């Protein structure tokens, strides 16, 4: 089992794969899957803190393979009560051998022993660096949030990212099952629902509270023709279809074929009859007819969702932000030409980076005088107990 966890962590940390996708593909028993999932997510959620422990007992940074083995051993020994400490050491020495690290097994043995003997360490660093290590949020993210918001916001968000938050959901009224509502309390999902088929059969939809709000803010009426741009995995598309009560038309586009398939499957399971989901590049797609309303759920850095997508914090680099801003600009430029006069384009992201949000919209408006900003909001994750979202609504004047 530990070798499976190693393979996933290697793919996430060095190939920028997504942990939840790789875990979904594993063919293991429930008990084995739960163990591997806990190791993978535990290492990702605590990686920088675990690295602090490793660096305390080593003179130089280990090679990539050995580092992952040490991270796993440190996490299991410090945070899990699965087996005794000596057995943890043996398991990861054996894993090292299995990975061909014969010359490193003595090193792995000594370091893991020292980490487990020393226990959880107090972090002796200055304020923001201390928070970065304790919460395993990269320091560059905290510095960005401090510069754009405040130091207190950066710190609060870092600690918030470690909390266990509510699971939010809503009832799909296109395929209504009266029992679905009983598993919701003010929009929070009762975890007992996972023992039923209600989610699998799309009677109850899991979706963050602020993600839901993005669609709820849209001015949608029955019979409208609505575009959902960058629509996968389809929860917003489905919520739009619910708002339309299966009338009119929803056109959903996304660039990735696998994600299109996920969205199409959800539409089918959910009883959606008015949606056309197709593969297209939002920067150059062409439509023959205009839309009454458009949602651009733009590709972004995802800095608002690191609380539950732990791999994002390691897969995004500061240099990536510039490329994302160019992509967002090109999508806005192309897609906004397909909204009717007086129609509203809703632009949203799940990041807290103002350059992808407020500045992106301000730059667009400075170049497109036929649009006006009628609404703008950053949904504070700490205050709302959801993900960090930004939404702006642009009305076409002429």
C-alpha angles and dihedrals in degrees: 000000000000091000088058090053090049092052092051095047091048090052092047098044100039106022098036094237122156116255096212092054093050092045090051090057095055117111102211138127117270091256093049093045091051091051095049091045092052092050093047097045092039093055092045094048092048103028099121092043090050090048088055089058093047093049090051091064101034133067096212138019111276122238116269098263095046092046093057091048090050092047091052094045092047092049096047093046097044102036108024131063094202098120138354119282094253089054091050089055091049093048093054095042086055091047089053090053091048089053092052095255094133093143091049101049093092089051092048090049095052097043097048091046091053093046093052093044091050094048125198110348130221110239110238102195138111120280107276095031089050090053091047092055096042093049098030092232109142112253093235090061092051092048091050092051091046091052095046100037118003141291091255091054091050091051095044091050092048092055091041088058088065097052126100104246132196120274108235128205148152140214118260104227094190088072103024123193111179091215092062093074091057090068093059128080113182089331095311116122121234105229090224087079089077088070089062134063094241095106095040090051092047096242090123120034123208110218134147115259094240093045087056090050092059090066093038090059092057117102099235127164131182114276096027125137107232131186120210106195118200087009105169133148084026109227092121090045090054092048089052089051088051090052089052091045088227091302127122115011139294117201114194123190133184133164099226117080094207092052091047088056090052091052094046090050091051092050090052095047092045097054096246111165103171103056132104111191116191141166113252142141108247092210094066109011114134126214126192095208135043126244131233091218135008133199118199106190091184128211106255146163092272094224089148095061104047089112091077104014097062096171092062093072090062099036096056121073129191090250090057091066094071093053091048091052090053091050092049091049092052092048092050092048093052103036099045091065088070098062120101121243108278088017120129128234113204114205118194140171136179093224134097094211106119092206088065091042126029095014093047091054094043090052091049093050092049088060099037112054091175089074131068132193111242100167139015132172141163109209106219108222095205093053097040097039088229138090124303109261136172123203132181129178121210122192119206108229100186 
